[in-house]
């Protein structure tokens, strides 16, 4: 059904999994269906077939993208095994215990809805890293991969620190799907450095900024009323990057480059992202039954950006405000750059990972993390007395006394600080309330790596800190940290 000459350039994502450089994203199915009327699966499948016939043979979706998986299933049924288009989907569970049964049920639902026996790329999203069950989920997904139910494991909206932690804990992740565009360039930082070191590839979404990166917005007044989810989200990115005026300058520069190559402004924006070494593919939204831009999108492979054109764009970037934080932070902390805006109500509703209870012998609260050592040694993970919270020395111990990321002090620090944040949250505080930390290292060589992991969390909080090379910590633990917080 697909003309061999129309096949897009391919990149190797994993053994046995080669993907096209442009993937069709189906997020907007949910937007189209938000009135309550689902897209007819046959009509939706016909629309996707049109993309396949034009050479676009991979589709990206998620469990919450309306009926996107069912529409894709209609398409996949038209092909014999081994010849069908690729279907990437995401599983985005609410934080809570990730038992083997819960994870299997989540993956099986993806298989059933897609009508396949193996998910080509299962991408995992987690809302709050303070809840440590995300590691349980990934380990269970790894087991399902070993069973043949998942071809390759990806994650979505992971920052560099938590991707590094997952890799150090033995999860064979091949991709991380993140926002990446000429407006949002966060992925060029630590995440790309990690990708170069680990071989993980990026799937870039938001490449066209929800459609804002096109000629139709050049020279136009700033929109005041936006109805669709995609533009609502990416207008927030424009605002965070410095506003409409500098954005118009960016559009103007992209347009000049586009005219020189006789392509569209959107092509230049896409080409810039594809030129980034960590990127395996860009994801461009397909709005089923409405606009399609097959022919224009293919033009991105007909030209290259010259060094001076990259330099001209860098001059504009230098005058824009960098999007704050690392990749995925827009879903977990202010400013919430999402379709619905502020997600604090959603995050506040997530149950605490740890249990808090009143102290027996004095007024105060104690928090348990479930460690087997707490009852044996007679201590609490954290204790709150009035407005002071004291967090015990904490190591990267997970579940049934398992050491996370053995031998990797930086990854262990990431896990420990999440554990400390969860303990403080359970006691009614927040990580910003920390006023002192004490760090104990096994090896002096890990001082800088651990300090950088510490700085990722506390770089704007700036508590008092002591770091000591303590030598022989117990077991495989490379680092131990304790903290004190004063709730304001």
Secondary structure as UniProt FT lines:
FT   HELIX           4..6
FT   STRAND          10..14
FT   TURN            15..16
FT   STRAND          17..20
FT   STRAND          22..25
FT   HELIX           28..32
FT   TURN            33..35
FT   HELIX           41..53
FT   TURN            54..55
FT   STRAND          58..60
FT   TURN            63..64
FT   TURN            66..67
FT   HELIX           68..76
FT   TURN            77..78
FT   TURN            81..83
FT   STRAND          86..91
FT   HELIX           100..114
FT   STRAND          121..124
FT   TURN            129..130
FT   HELIX           133..147
FT   STRAND          153..156
FT   HELIX           160..168
FT   TURN            169..170
FT   STRAND          173..179
FT   HELIX           186..188
FT   HELIX           190..198
FT   STRAND          201..205
FT   TURN            207..208
FT   HELIX           209..211
FT   HELIX           215..217
FT   TURN            218..219
FT   HELIX           229..240
FT   TURN            241..242
FT   HELIX           244..261
FT   HELIX           265..274
FT   TURN            277..278
FT   STRAND          279..285
FT   TURN            288..289
FT   HELIX           294..298
FT   HELIX           299..301
FT   HELIX           307..317
FT   TURN            318..319
FT   TURN            327..328
FT   HELIX           329..331
FT   TURN            339..340
FT   HELIX           344..348
FT   STRAND          355..358
FT   STRAND          365..368
FT   HELIX           372..377
FT   STRAND          382..385
FT   TURN            386..387
FT   STRAND          388..394
FT   STRAND          397..398
FT   TURN            399..401
FT   STRAND          402..403
FT   TURN            406..407
FT   HELIX           409..426
FT   TURN            427..428
FT   HELIX           431..433
FT   STRAND          434..441
FT   HELIX           444..446
FT   HELIX           447..458
FT   TURN            459..461
FT   STRAND          464..469
FT   TURN            475..476
FT   STRAND          479..486
//
